[in-house]
Amino acid sequence: MTGDRIEEYLETIDSLGKSRGNPVKSKDLAEELGVSQASVSEMVQKLADEGLVKHEPYHGVELTNRGVLQVNSIRRKHHVIEKFLSDVLALDPEVAHNEACGLEHTVSDLVVESMCNYLGNNNIDCKPADGNEHCPFKESYVSLADLKEGDCGTVVMMTLSGQSKERLSSLGMITGENIEVKRKQKQGSTSILTRGTEIALGNEIAKKIFVRLGMRKRYPRGNDRN
């Protein structure tokens, strides 16, 4: 189950849900994607197993809160890419939009973050398309490798290879997911808890996962992190 295929399904479910109402019927999803209902059923089950959608047989499918977070992240990524192509590279708006549709599934978060920083440094507004002031590519975050035991936060960016990112996604770690650092090993690995699952990450992987810090559970408020 490739990441771009997952994203295509999630965006389509979200779009159909907004235009035709939730839950989305498998028949409508198959027609929109140009695939068989059998293919839709197989993918929907996989998405449900990942916690991205909820599905009731003969009733339909709709996004979970986790699925909505994923869709919002994809669309904000699309917006930054499209804005960069149109305002910096001066591509025709329609061309920029079409190119962004493909690039949003393949360009890493690191590249999009760099685009967003460039836009901001040149006074080009890259506010997300939904009008929300929050932009996941402009917030303060730290590497997971730099967190301490008891630190909690939200994953905002993973600059990993596609294979590594898909493996972590299958374990429940995606952009927008909350995590807690359970323990730091002497050899540099970090064990984190997400969605009730404990995952051990090597230092090189942890360095490429970035987190917006939340409340710390095991340290007094106001304690220095150093």
C-alpha positions in Angstrom: 0.0 0.0 0.0 2.0 3.0 -1.3 1.8 6.4 0.4 0.5 8.2 -2.7 -2.3 5.7 -3.1 -3.3 6.1 0.5 -3.3 9.9 0.1 -5.4 9.7 -3.1 -8.1 7.6 -1.3 -8.1 9.8 1.8 -8.5 13.0 -0.3 -11.2 11.5 -2.4 -13.2 10.3 0.6 -12.9 13.7 2.2 -14.0 15.5 -1.1 -17.0 13.2 -1.6 -18.0 13.5 2.0 -18.1 17.2 1.7 -19.9 17.3 -1.6 -22.4 14.4 -1.2 -22.4 13.9 2.6 -21.0 11.2 4.9 -20.6 8.3 4.9 -19.3 7.9 1.4 -20.6 4.9 -0.5 -18.1 2.5 -2.0 -19.8 2.7 -5.4 -19.3 6.5 -5.5 -15.7 6.1 -4.4 -15.0 3.5 -7.1 -16.6 5.7 -9.8 -14.6 8.7 -8.7 -11.2 6.8 -8.7 -12.0 4.7 -11.8 -11.4 1.4 -10.0 -13.5 -1.7 -9.2 -15.6 -1.9 -6.0 -13.5 -4.9 -5.1 -10.4 -2.7 -5.1 -12.2 -0.1 -3.1 -13.3 -2.7 -0.5 -9.7 -4.0 -0.1 -8.2 -0.5 0.3 -10.9 0.7 2.7 -10.2 -2.3 4.9 -6.5 -1.5 5.0 -7.2 2.2 5.7 -9.5 1.1 8.6 -6.8 -1.1 9.9 -4.5 1.9 9.9 -7.1 3.9 11.9 -7.6 6.4 9.1 -11.2 5.7 8.2 -14.2 4.0 9.8 -16.3 1.7 7.7 -19.6 -0.1 8.2 -20.6 -2.7 5.6 -23.4 -1.6 3.3 -23.4 1.8 5.0 -20.3 3.6 3.8 -16.9 5.0 4.8 -15.7 8.3 6.4 -12.5 9.7 7.8 -11.5 9.4 11.4 -9.9 12.3 13.2 -6.6 10.8 12.3 -7.6 10.6 8.7 -8.7 14.3 8.7 -5.3 15.3 10.1 -3.6 13.4 7.3 -5.8 15.1 4.6 -5.2 18.6 6.1 -1.4 17.9 6.0 -1.6 16.9 2.3 -3.6 19.9 1.3 -1.4 22.3 3.1 1.6 20.7 1.5 -0.1 21.1 -1.9 -0.8 24.8 -1.2 2.8 25.6 -0.4 4.1 23.8 -3.5 1.5 25.5 -5.7 2.3 28.9 -4.2 6.0 28.4 -4.8 5.6 27.3 -8.4 3.2 30.2 -9.3 4.8 33.0 -7.2 8.5 32.2 -7.4 8.9 30.2 -10.6 6.1 32.2 -12.3 4.3 29.2 -13.7 0.8 29.6 -15.1 -1.6 29.1 -12.1 -3.3 26.2 -13.8 0.0 24.5 -14.6 1.2 25.2 -11.0 -2.0 23.6 -9.6 -1.6 20.5 -11.8 2.1 20.0 -11.0 1.4 20.4 -7.3 -1.2 17.6 -7.5 1.5 15.2 -8.4 4.4 16.7 -6.3 2.4 16.7 -3.1 2.7 12.9 -2.9 6.4 12.7 -3.7 8.2 15.8 -2.4 9.5 15.4 1.2 8.4 17.5 4.1 12.0 18.9 4.2 11.7 20.3 0.7 8.2 21.8 1.4 9.5 23.4 4.6 12.3 25.0 2.6 9.8 26.3 0.1 7.7 27.7 2.9 10.7 29.4 4.5 11.7 30.9 1.2 8.2 32.3 0.7 8.1 33.8 4.2 11.6 35.3 3.9 10.5 37.0 0.6 7.2 38.3 2.2 5.1 36.0 0.1 2.0 34.8 2.1 1.9 31.0 2.3 -1.0 30.8 4.7 -2.8 27.4 4.3 -5.5 27.3 1.7 -8.2 26.8 4.4 -7.4 30.2 5.9 -6.1 28.8 9.2 -3.3 30.9 10.7 -1.5 27.7 11.8 1.1 26.5 9.3 2.9 23.2 10.1 5.9 24.3 8.2 6.5 27.5 10.1 6.1 26.4 13.7 8.8 25.8 16.3 9.8 22.1 16.5 12.7 19.9 17.7 14.2 16.7 16.6 12.9 13.6 18.3 16.5 12.6 19.0 16.8 15.8 21.2 13.8 15.0 23.4 14.2 13.6 27.0 12.3 10.9 28.8 8.8 12.1 29.6 8.7 14.7 26.8 5.4 14.7 24.8 4.6 16.3 21.5 3.0 16.1 18.1 4.8 14.9 15.0 5.0 17.8 12.5 7.5 16.5 9.9 9.4 13.3 8.9 12.3 13.7 6.5 12.6 10.0 5.9 12.9 7.8 2.8 9.5 6.5 1.5 10.2 3.0 2.8 11.1 4.1 6.3 8.1 6.5 6.4 5.7 3.8 5.3 7.0 1.4 7.9 6.5 3.9 10.7 3.1 4.9 9.3 2.0 1.2 9.6 3.0 1.4 13.3 0.9 4.4 13.9 3.4 7.2 13.6 2.3 9.9 11.1 2.2 13.6 10.9 -0.2 15.0 13.4 0.1 12.0 15.8 0.9 12.6 19.5 3.9 10.8 21.0 5.6 10.4 24.3 9.3 9.5 24.9 9.3 6.5 27.2 13.0 5.9 27.5 16.4 6.9 26.1 18.9 4.1 25.6 22.6 4.5 26.2 23.4 3.5 22.6 21.4 6.5 21.4 18.1 4.8 20.5 14.8 6.3 21.6 11.7 4.4 22.6 8.4 6.3 22.1 4.8 5.6 22.7 2.2 6.4 20.1 -1.4 5.2 19.9 -0.7 2.7 22.7 2.3 1.1 20.8 5.9 1.5 21.9 8.3 1.9 19.1 12.1 1.8 19.3 13.9 4.2 16.9 17.6 4.3 16.1 19.3 7.7 16.5 19.6 8.3 12.8 15.9 7.8 12.3 15.0 9.9 15.4 17.1 12.8 14.0 14.8 13.0 11.0 11.5 13.1 12.9 10.5 16.6 14.1 8.1 17.3 16.9 6.2 20.3 18.3 6.6 20.0 22.0 3.6 19.6 24.3 3.3 19.3 28.1 5.9 17.1 29.7 4.5 14.4 32.0 7.4 13.6 34.2 9.2 16.9 34.8 8.1 19.8 37.0 6.6 22.7 35.0 9.2 25.3 34.2 12.1 22.9 34.6 15.0 23.7 32.3 15.4 21.1 29.6 19.2 21.3 29.7 
